[in-house]
Amino acid sequence: MTKEKDALMVLSGGMDSTTMLYDHADSIALAVTFHYGSNHNEREAVCARYHCERLGIELIEIDLAFMGRHFSSALLNGADAIPEGHYADSNMKATVVPFRNGIMLAVAAGLAESRGLQAVMLANHAGDHSIYPDCRPGFVTTMGAAIAAGTYEHIELRAPYTGMTKGEIASRGKALGIDYSKTYSCYKGAEKHCGRCATCVERREALAEAGITDNTPYED
């Protein structure tokens, strides 16, 4: 029996959401990419389009440009504003876009209900928790309850990677045969990954942990 495709997924085009797209392709009816003005937004979107086309999953792109105009975050202020180092460093808090996932999930929930879908999917993971409040288990639980309470069909929030590390996600992607060179991570947003910002460092570590040859073009 063919599994019903009942979910909408928030897809950036980075490693984690791309892995989830393949991992749960049999249940994803629709993906949505948000343009909110981050340095790397447009390069991620190219990757999101590529993978949705490859899997035959419809992709909708939604403009949230007001976030880039009005919110405060190094991620919205150009490459020079991005600190370098690992996520564990306190300076990476500068890259938080306030309540980004909350805003995106609210839009996604309305879109899912409008399309008659039963769930929204988010690819947050354990490595995000210390820095990003809207990636933590408590947020997922509470936001999930709000989405269910605020929709007639009690839309479900699914976040199956919440307890996984990025290395574990990459290992799953390796088993799925995902080409990670067709994903984008760097917070600086240049053609080549810088190799120095937290997302580049984390990307390199995750691919190495999973035993994946890293074909990402890095500046350093």
C-alpha positions in Angstrom: 0.0 0.0 0.0 1.3 3.4 -1.0 1.8 5.8 2.0 -0.3 8.9 1.9 1.7 12.1 1.4 0.2 14.2 4.2 3.0 16.7 5.2 4.4 20.0 4.3 8.1 20.5 5.0 10.1 23.7 5.7 13.1 23.3 3.4 16.1 25.6 3.4 18.4 23.7 1.0 21.0 23.0 3.7 22.3 19.6 4.8 19.7 18.9 7.5 16.5 19.8 5.7 17.7 18.2 2.5 18.4 15.0 4.4 14.9 15.1 5.8 13.4 15.7 2.4 14.9 12.5 1.1 14.4 10.6 4.4 10.6 11.4 4.5 9.9 11.8 0.7 7.2 9.3 0.9 5.1 11.5 3.2 6.0 15.0 2.0 3.5 16.4 -0.4 4.8 20.0 -0.4 7.9 21.9 0.6 8.2 25.6 1.3 11.3 27.8 1.2 11.3 31.2 2.8 13.2 34.2 1.5 13.9 36.2 4.7 17.0 38.2 3.7 19.8 36.1 5.1 23.3 36.2 3.5 23.0 32.7 2.2 19.2 32.6 1.5 19.4 32.6 -2.3 22.2 30.0 -2.6 20.2 27.7 -0.3 17.1 28.2 -2.4 18.9 27.0 -5.5 19.7 23.8 -3.7 16.1 23.4 -2.5 14.8 23.8 -6.0 17.3 21.2 -7.3 16.3 18.5 -4.8 12.5 19.1 -5.0 12.7 18.8 -8.8 14.8 15.6 -8.5 12.3 14.0 -6.1 9.2 15.4 -7.9 8.0 17.3 -4.8 6.2 20.6 -5.3 8.1 23.6 -3.9 6.6 26.9 -2.9 8.8 30.0 -2.2 7.4 32.6 0.1 8.8 36.1 0.7 9.4 37.2 4.3 11.6 40.1 3.4 10.3 42.2 6.3 12.5 40.1 8.6 15.6 41.2 6.7 14.5 44.8 6.9 13.4 45.0 10.5 15.1 42.2 12.5 18.5 42.4 14.1 20.9 39.5 13.4 24.4 39.2 12.0 22.9 36.7 9.5 21.0 39.5 7.9 23.8 42.1 7.9 26.3 40.9 5.3 29.2 38.6 5.3 31.5 40.8 7.4 29.0 40.6 10.3 29.4 36.8 10.6 31.7 35.7 13.4 34.1 32.8 12.9 34.5 29.8 15.1 32.5 26.9 16.4 28.8 27.0 17.5 29.9 26.4 21.1 31.4 29.9 21.2 29.1 32.5 22.7 29.6 35.0 19.9 27.6 32.7 17.6 24.5 34.0 19.3 24.9 37.0 17.0 23.6 34.8 14.2 20.2 34.2 15.8 17.3 35.6 13.7 14.7 36.3 16.4 11.9 33.8 16.4 12.6 32.8 12.8 11.3 29.2 13.1 8.2 30.4 15.0 7.3 32.8 12.1 8.1 30.2 9.4 6.1 27.5 11.2 3.1 29.8 11.6 3.0 30.4 7.9 3.7 26.8 7.1 0.8 25.7 9.4 -1.6 28.0 7.6 -0.4 26.7 4.2 -0.7 23.1 5.3 -4.3 23.5 6.5 -5.1 25.4 3.3 -3.8 22.5 1.2 -5.6 19.9 3.4 -2.4 18.4 4.8 -2.0 16.9 8.3 1.5 17.9 9.3 4.3 20.4 9.1 7.9 19.2 9.3 11.0 21.0 10.6 14.6 19.8 10.4 16.0 21.2 13.7 18.6 19.1 15.4 20.5 18.6 18.7 23.4 20.7 17.7 21.2 23.8 17.3 19.8 23.7 20.8 22.4 25.6 22.8 22.4 28.6 20.5 19.0 28.8 18.9 15.9 29.0 21.3 13.5 28.2 18.4 15.3 24.8 17.8 15.1 23.4 21.3 12.8 20.5 22.3 10.7 22.8 24.5 10.0 25.1 21.7 9.1 22.3 19.4 6.7 20.8 21.9 5.1 24.2 22.7 4.9 25.4 19.1 3.4 22.0 18.1 0.7 22.4 20.7 -0.1 25.9 19.5 -0.3 24.8 15.8 -2.6 21.9 16.8 -4.8 24.2 18.9 -4.9 26.9 16.3 -6.0 24.8 13.3 -9.3 23.1 12.7 -7.7 19.9 11.6 -5.2 20.0 14.5 -2.1 20.1 12.3 0.8 18.1 13.7 4.4 19.5 14.0 6.9 16.7 13.2 10.5 17.3 14.1 12.1 13.8 14.0 15.7 15.1 14.0 15.4 17.0 17.3 17.5 14.6 19.3 20.0 13.8 16.5 23.4 15.3 15.9 24.4 16.7 12.5 26.9 13.8 12.2 24.1 11.3 12.7 22.0 13.2 10.1 24.8 13.1 7.6 25.2 9.3 8.2 21.5 8.9 7.4 22.1 11.0 4.3 25.0 8.8 3.3 22.8 5.7 3.5 20.2 7.5 1.3 22.8 8.4 -1.3 22.4 12.2 -0.9 24.9 14.4 -2.8 25.8 17.0 -0.2 27.7 19.0 -2.7 24.3 20.1 -3.8 23.5 21.7 -0.5 24.6 25.0 1.0 25.6 26.0 4.5 27.9 29.0 4.8 26.5 31.9 6.7 28.6 34.4 4.7 26.8 33.5 1.5 29.6 33.6 -1.0 29.9 31.3 -4.1 32.4 29.2 -2.1 31.9 28.2 1.5 34.3 30.2 3.7 35.3 27.2 5.7 35.7 29.3 8.9 32.2 30.2 10.1 30.3 27.9 12.5 28.1 26.3 9.8 31.2 25.5 7.7 33.0 24.1 10.7 30.0 22.0 11.7 29.5 20.9 8.1 33.0 19.6 7.8 32.9 17.8 11.1 29.6 16.1 10.3 30.7 14.9 6.9 33.9 13.6 8.3 32.1 11.8 11.1 29.8 10.1 8.6 32.7 9.1 6.4 31.6 11.2 3.5 34.1 12.6 1.1 33.7 16.4 1.3 33.5 17.9 -2.2 32.4 21.3 -0.9 34.5 24.1 -2.4 35.9 26.1 0.6 37.9 29.3 0.5 40.0 27.9 3.5 
